[in-house]
Amino acid sequence: MTPKIARFLAEQQPATPCLVLDVDRVERNFAALRNALPLAQIYYAVKANPAHPILERLVRLGSRFDAASFEEIEACLAAGAVASAISYGNTIKKVSAIRNAYAAGVAMFAFDSREELEKLARHAPGSRVYCRIRVENHGADWPLSRKFGTSIESARELMLLAGELGLDPYGLSFHVGSQQTTTASYEVAIGQVAMLFTDLRDRGVKVRMVNLGGGFPTRYRDEVPGIDAFGNAIMRAMTEHFGNDLPEMVIEPGRFVVADAGVVCAEVVLVSRRERDDPVRWVYLDIGRFGGLAETEGESIRYRITTPHDGGETGPVAIAGPTCDGADIMYERSNYRLPMALSCGDRVELLSTGAYVTTYASQRFNGFAPLAEHYI
Ligand SMILES: *Cc1c(COP(=O)(O)O)cnc(C)c1O
């Protein structure tokens, strides 16, 4: 937690649950990333947190933007971004959204199928397009599954087709999975993309760009390698495979830019035991899976939690949300321990919750209001 957030929480005692996010920390993370990969253009993945103060700050820092819908494109434009700095990175786009993005002057579009490519050729003629390749997501705590990307072989065909359809076959992309904890995942993916890149060049297709996606991890409960380790591994692999003829490099970080800038403040609603002598206490907070903590699904993302009793004796707990849904359990198997002194009414903090929390909050399930947000 940054000193600014600690002061805000102590002085304002905001109603819970709420997210407090220090925008200066976003700036620091952006600078660290730029420093680790100075040759890459940074396209902030808006979905991680689309709040206006964040987008505005990033515009001022010279960030570009990776948007997944026309609504996200509008949010970037409203924050002062120019359309030529926005990439439409979702491989699944409504025709109306493609038309709107094209009319607005959006710089480039992602695709991973012939069908989507044909939509782009018709509704965004002549645009720069890039093909997303499916790569292994090993080492990612929040993998992106088989929903996106195509094989190398099919990407080759589609890139050739893109040119025939009058589009500009601009680049290749991949995403190694979110909260990716290994640098090797990028190195392997770069090797695969580089082979296709060369192959396409040999066939006369002028590919110019490699988009390395996001995935850069933030520190939650467990340690992760620092951003410089990712920067070094990526540059080593790029140089190994492309020599001194490096293509334009694009990265699309989301989580790394905003996660550790935010803290969720919550209230303990109940501490109870299922049976009188059960060693495990159930801690119910006023935020849960439906209040924005969707990434606790499968206990994938394990947030650090601080309490007013830290330092005192602890015991095992299960941690759940306040709704009447049985799926509203955050942690039951991840060996969380919290102080024995914890009780109803205590305020606790969930750290590094600036990414993928506010936008995942449901609309008034059980009557609970969506998460309040404070950008400071
Ligand atoms: C979600 C997403 C990102 C951001 O991923 P992080 O793991 O948050 O860095 C980048 N690119 C695409 C295409 C995405 O879908």
PDBQT file of the ligand as one rigid body, heavy atoms in Angstrom, charges set to zero:
ROOT
HETATM    1  C1  LIG A 401      -6.194  -8.860 -21.221  1.00  0.00    +0.000 C 
HETATM    2  C2  LIG A 401      -5.301  -8.595 -22.359  1.00  0.00    +0.000 A 
HETATM    3  C3  LIG A 401      -4.104  -7.926 -22.157  1.00  0.00    +0.000 A 
HETATM    4  C4  LIG A 401      -3.595  -7.528 -20.800  1.00  0.00    +0.000 C 
HETATM    5  O1  LIG A 401      -3.133  -8.637 -20.105  1.00  0.00    +0.000 OA
HETATM    6  P1  LIG A 401      -2.409  -8.484 -18.684  1.00  0.00    +0.000 P 
HETATM    7  O2  LIG A 401      -2.145  -9.873 -18.287  1.00  0.00    +0.000 OA
HETATM    8  O3  LIG A 401      -3.349  -7.766 -17.780  1.00  0.00    +0.000 OA
HETATM    9  O4  LIG A 401      -1.171  -7.694 -18.897  1.00  0.00    +0.000 OA
HETATM   10  C5  LIG A 401      -3.329  -7.653 -23.269  1.00  0.00    +0.000 A 
HETATM   11  N1  LIG A 401      -3.705  -8.014 -24.502  1.00  0.00    +0.000 NA
HETATM   12  C6  LIG A 401      -4.870  -8.663 -24.734  1.00  0.00    +0.000 A 
HETATM   13  C7  LIG A 401      -5.223  -9.023 -26.133  1.00  0.00    +0.000 C 
HETATM   14  C8  LIG A 401      -5.695  -8.977 -23.670  1.00  0.00    +0.000 A 
HETATM   15  O5  LIG A 401      -6.836  -9.632 -23.897  1.00  0.00    +0.000 OA
ENDROOT
TORSDOF 0
